[in-house]
Amino acid sequence: MPRGGIDEIDCMSCYATNRLIDLGDRWRLLYRGGNRLHNGKLPEGVTEERQGTFVADAPKGRFAGLATTDRAIGALTLARFNQSAERITVDADVRGRLQAELRDPYGRPLPGFELNACLPVTGDSQRHVLTWDGGKTSEEYRYDVVSLRIEIEDGVIYSVEV
C-alpha cells in the first residue's frame, strides 16, 4: 500500500490487522494509518496528529508482487522445475516490457528460447503467455526439467505458472 503525502492522514504509520477478509475473487484488508512516526513524534512540518481506519482491496493472487525500481530492469530467475503447465504464464502488470529465457537444468539458454527471441509482453493481465519467435511456447518442454529467467522493465510480477 503506498503511503499518502506528508499532508495526508496515512503519510507515516500503517498497521494492518492479522486477518484478510475473503470477498470471493478479492482480499480485503483493514488497516490503521496515521501521520505520527513510529517513535511517537510528528514529522517535520506536521502540527496535528491524525489517524484513521482504512480499507485496501487486492485481487486474489495479487496481494504481493515484485516491482521494479524507477529506470531499472528487474530480473527473476526461477530454480529448476518440472514444467507441468501446457504453457508458462505470468501474472503481471507490465508498463514497459517483460521477456523471458527458458534454460536447461544447468542454466544454459535453450536454442530458440533465448531472452532476445522472446516476444515482449506488455499490459496488465493475469495470464500473459510467454511466446518466442515463430509463436513458439514452452509446450515442447512440458514435463522436462528447465529453469526460467525473466526480465521486466517498469512493472510488477505477481506470479508465474509453470
C-alpha positions as CSV (number, residue, x, y, z in Angstrom):
1,M,0.0,0.0,0.0
2,P,1.6,3.3,-1.0
3,R,1.6,5.9,1.8
4,G,-0.1,9.2,1.4
5,G,1.8,12.5,1.0
6,I,3.0,14.4,4.1
7,D,-0.3,16.4,4.2
8,E,-2.4,13.2,4.2
9,I,-3.6,11.2,7.2
10,D,-1.7,8.0,6.4
11,C,1.6,9.5,5.5
12,M,3.7,7.8,8.2
13,S,2.4,4.7,10.0
14,C,0.4,1.8,8.7
15,Y,-0.7,-1.1,10.9
16,A,-2.7,-3.9,9.4
17,T,-5.0,-6.4,11.1
18,N,-3.9,-10.0,11.1
19,R,-6.8,-11.3,9.0
20,L,-7.7,-10.9,5.4
21,I,-11.4,-10.8,4.5
22,D,-12.3,-13.2,1.7
23,L,-14.6,-11.5,-0.9
24,G,-14.5,-14.3,-3.4
25,D,-12.2,-13.1,-6.1
26,R,-10.6,-10.4,-3.9
27,W,-9.0,-10.0,-0.5
28,R,-9.9,-7.1,1.8
29,L,-7.5,-5.8,4.4
30,L,-8.4,-3.3,7.2
31,Y,-5.6,-1.1,8.5
32,R,-4.9,1.9,10.7
33,G,-2.9,4.7,9.3
34,G,-1.6,7.9,10.9
35,N,0.8,10.8,10.5
36,R,2.8,10.0,13.6
37,L,6.3,8.5,13.2
38,H,6.9,5.0,14.7
39,N,8.9,6.7,17.5
40,G,5.8,8.6,18.5
41,K,6.9,12.0,17.1
42,L,5.2,14.1,14.5
43,P,7.3,14.5,11.3
44,E,8.7,17.9,10.5
45,G,6.1,20.3,9.1
46,V,3.1,18.4,10.8
47,T,1.5,20.2,13.7
48,E,-1.5,18.0,14.5
49,E,-1.8,14.2,15.0
50,R,-4.3,12.5,12.7
51,Q,-5.2,8.8,12.3
52,G,-7.9,6.7,10.8
53,T,-9.0,3.3,9.7
54,F,-8.8,2.3,6.1
55,V,-9.6,-0.5,3.7
56,A,-7.4,-1.9,0.9
57,D,-8.7,-4.5,-1.6
58,A,-6.5,-6.7,-3.8
59,P,-7.4,-9.4,-6.4
60,K,-6.5,-12.8,-5.1
61,G,-3.1,-13.7,-6.4
62,R,-2.1,-10.1,-6.4
63,F,-1.7,-9.4,-2.7
64,A,2.0,-9.0,-3.1
65,G,4.3,-8.7,-6.1
66,L,7.9,-8.0,-7.2
67,A,8.2,-4.5,-8.6
68,T,11.0,-2.8,-10.5
69,T,12.5,0.4,-9.3
70,D,12.5,3.5,-11.4
71,R,14.6,3.4,-14.6
72,A,15.8,-0.1,-13.8
73,I,15.4,-3.6,-15.3
74,G,14.4,-6.2,-12.7
75,A,15.4,-9.9,-13.1
76,L,14.0,-13.0,-11.6
77,T,15.4,-16.5,-12.0
78,L,13.3,-19.5,-11.1
79,A,15.2,-22.5,-9.9
80,R,15.0,-25.8,-11.8
81,F,11.4,-27.1,-12.1
82,N,9.4,-29.7,-13.9
83,Q,7.2,-27.8,-16.2
84,S,3.7,-29.2,-15.8
85,A,1.6,-26.5,-17.3
86,E,0.9,-26.6,-21.0
87,R,2.5,-23.1,-21.4
88,I,4.2,-20.8,-19.0
89,T,2.0,-17.9,-18.0
90,V,2.9,-14.8,-16.0
91,D,0.5,-12.7,-13.9
92,A,2.0,-9.2,-14.3
93,D,1.3,-5.5,-14.8
94,V,3.9,-4.5,-17.4
95,R,4.1,-0.9,-18.3
96,G,7.4,-1.3,-20.1
97,R,8.3,-4.8,-21.3
98,L,8.7,-8.3,-20.0
99,Q,10.8,-11.0,-21.7
100,A,12.0,-14.5,-20.6
101,E,14.6,-17.1,-21.3
102,L,13.9,-20.8,-20.9
103,R,17.0,-22.6,-19.7
104,D,18.2,-26.2,-19.4
105,P,18.8,-27.7,-16.0
106,Y,22.4,-26.3,-16.0
107,G,21.3,-22.7,-16.6
108,R,22.1,-22.6,-20.3
109,P,19.6,-20.9,-22.6
110,L,17.7,-23.4,-24.7
111,P,18.1,-22.8,-28.5
112,G,15.2,-20.6,-29.8
113,F,14.2,-19.7,-26.3
114,E,16.8,-17.1,-25.6
115,L,15.9,-13.8,-23.9
116,N,16.1,-11.8,-27.2
117,A,13.9,-14.3,-29.0
118,C,11.1,-13.8,-26.5
119,L,8.3,-11.6,-27.8
120,P,7.9,-8.7,-25.4
121,V,5.0,-8.8,-23.1
122,T,3.2,-5.6,-22.2
123,G,0.0,-4.6,-20.4
124,D,-1.9,-5.8,-17.3
125,S,-3.0,-9.5,-17.4
126,Q,-3.2,-12.4,-15.0
127,R,-2.4,-14.8,-17.9
128,H,0.4,-13.4,-20.1
129,V,1.6,-16.4,-22.2
130,L,5.3,-16.4,-22.8
131,T,6.0,-16.7,-26.5
132,W,9.2,-16.8,-28.5
133,D,10.0,-16.2,-32.2
134,G,7.6,-18.0,-34.6
135,G,4.9,-18.2,-32.0
136,K,6.7,-21.0,-30.0
137,T,5.6,-21.6,-26.5
138,S,7.3,-23.7,-23.9
139,E,4.9,-26.6,-24.6
140,E,7.7,-28.8,-26.2
141,Y,9.4,-28.8,-22.8
142,R,6.3,-29.8,-20.8
143,Y,7.3,-32.4,-18.2
144,D,11.0,-31.6,-18.7
145,V,13.3,-30.1,-16.1
146,V,14.0,-26.5,-17.0
147,S,14.6,-23.1,-15.4
148,L,13.4,-19.7,-16.3
149,R,14.9,-16.2,-16.2
150,I,12.6,-13.2,-16.5
151,E,13.5,-9.6,-17.2
152,I,10.9,-6.9,-16.6
153,E,11.2,-3.2,-17.2
154,D,8.7,-0.9,-15.4
155,G,6.2,-3.4,-13.9
156,V,5.2,-5.8,-11.2
157,I,5.3,-9.6,-11.4
158,Y,2.7,-11.3,-9.2
159,S,3.1,-15.0,-10.1
160,V,4.4,-17.4,-12.7
161,E,2.6,-20.6,-13.6
162,V,4.9,-23.4,-14.8
